[in-house]
Amino acid sequence: MSISLLIIVLLVYALCIEYTKDSCNQLSESSLDLVYDYLSKASSDWYEIGICLGVPIGSLKAYKKDVDDVDTCLRKMLMEWLHEGHNRTWHFLAEVLSKIVRPDLEKRIRTERCGDV
């Protein structure tokens, strides 16, 4: 294998690794079940999480008024964030969890999803 071909292969490999890391951090509506699984232990904190994620207060109040089950509220709030919110990344979600003092969930996301050690 020539040196130039080897360099091209290594560059393509590095670009693929970088693309995979970036794309794994982006969240979308299709990520709902996975994100919900990570946050289900914090379902009682769904309102505060929603505020920190930037979900409109009006939406949060509507969920609180119309739904008695905190798990359903969490799921609805996450769906709105994943559909319309900004900063829909695992990194941002971990930051939010640090703000509401959930170091257990923050650490799990940073380790399993962000690649932090």
N, C-alpha and C positions, 0 to 999 in steps of 0.2 A: 504494500500500500504506500502510495507516495505521501510525502509530507503535506502537500497542499490538500489532498483528499482527507487525510487524518485531521487536519485543522478544520476543514468544513464540517466533518462529522462531529467533532467536539463542539463547534459553535452551535450547530443545530441541536445537539443534546442539551447544551446549556440554555438555549432559548426555550426548549420544551419544558425543562425543569422550572424555569422562571414563570412560564405561562401557567403551568399546573399550580404553582404556589399561589399566584394571583387569582386564578379562577376558583380555587378552593376557598379563598377568603370571601368571595362575593356570595351574597345570599339573594334568593329570589323566592317567589311564591311556592315554587316546587320544593323549597327547603323547609317548609312549614313543619312537617312531621319530625324532622331531625332537630330543628331548633326547639320545638315543643318538648321533645324528649329530654333535652338538656335542661330546660327551665321548669319542668313539671314539679320539681321539688320546691320551687319558689312560687307556685301558683298563688299562694296567699298574698304575695307581693306584686301581683300583676299590675295594679294601678300605678304604683311607684315606678315599676320598670317601664310602663308605657309612657309616663311623663318623661323619664330620662331618655327614652328612645325618640322622643319628639312626636308621639302620637297626639293628635289634637285633644285637648281637654274635653271638648264637646262629645267626641266619640267615646272617650273613657267613661264619662258620666252616663251616656246612653247605655253602654254595656252594663254598668253598675246598676242602673235602674231596671233594665229589661231582663237581666240574667241573674239568677240566684247562685249558680254554680261557678266557683272561682276558676275551675279548670276550663270551662267554656269561655269565660271572660279572657283568660290568658290566651287561648287559641284565637279568639276574634281579634284581640289587640295585636297579636303577632302577625296575623294575616294582613291587617291594615298596614303595619309597619313594613312588612315584606312587599306589599303592593305599592305603597306610596311614599314610604319613608326614605330619608337620606341616610348615608353611612350604613348601608345594609351589609356589614361585614362581621366576621367573627371577632375581629379585633375590637370594633366598636361595642359589640355586645358584651365582651369581657370587661371593657371600661365601665359600662353601665353597671354591671354586677359588682364591680369594686366600689362604686358610689353608693350602692344600697347595702353594702357590707355583707356580701355573699362570697367570701374568699374561696369557699369550697367549689362553687360553680365556676367562678372566674378562673381558678387554677386548672380545672378540668378542661375548659374551653381553650385556654392558652396552651395547654399541653397537647391536647388531642387535635385541635383544629388550627391553631396558629403556629404550631411547630416550636413554641417556646419551651425551654428546658427549665 
